[in-house]
Amino acid sequence: MTPTRSIGATNARTHFYRLLDKVAGGEPVAITKRGRPVARLIPIEPATSDPDQVLEWMRTFRAGNTLGGLSIRELIDEGRKY
C-alpha cells in the first residue's frame, strides 16, 4: 500500500490542480488543518466502458428496483407539478 502524503489545507488550496494530478496518478493525499488530518483525497475507480458490462449492470439494477406501483406517466405528471 502506498503511504499517504499529507498537505496542509492552505497549501492544498494553493496547489489544488497539482494535488489532483497526484491523486489521478493513484497517490492518496491527506489534507490537514493545524496538523490534524481532516480529509483524504483518493483516486476513484475508473468507470467501465465495456458496453456488455454496462448493459448487464443496468439489467441487474432494473431487476432489483420498482416504481412502487406507479406508472411512468404518473411520475412524469407528478414531477411537472413543481
Secondary structure as GFF3:
##gff-version 3
##sequence-region A 1 82
A	DSSP	beta_strand	5	8	.	.	.	ID=ss1
A	DSSP	alpha_helix	9	14	.	.	.	ID=ss2
A	DSSP	alpha_helix	16	24	.	.	.	ID=ss3
A	DSSP	beta_strand	29	33	.	.	.	ID=ss4
A	DSSP	beta_strand	36	41	.	.	.	ID=ss5
A	DSSP	alpha_helix	51	63	.	.	.	ID=ss6
A	DSSP	alpha_helix	72	80	.	.	.	ID=ss7
###
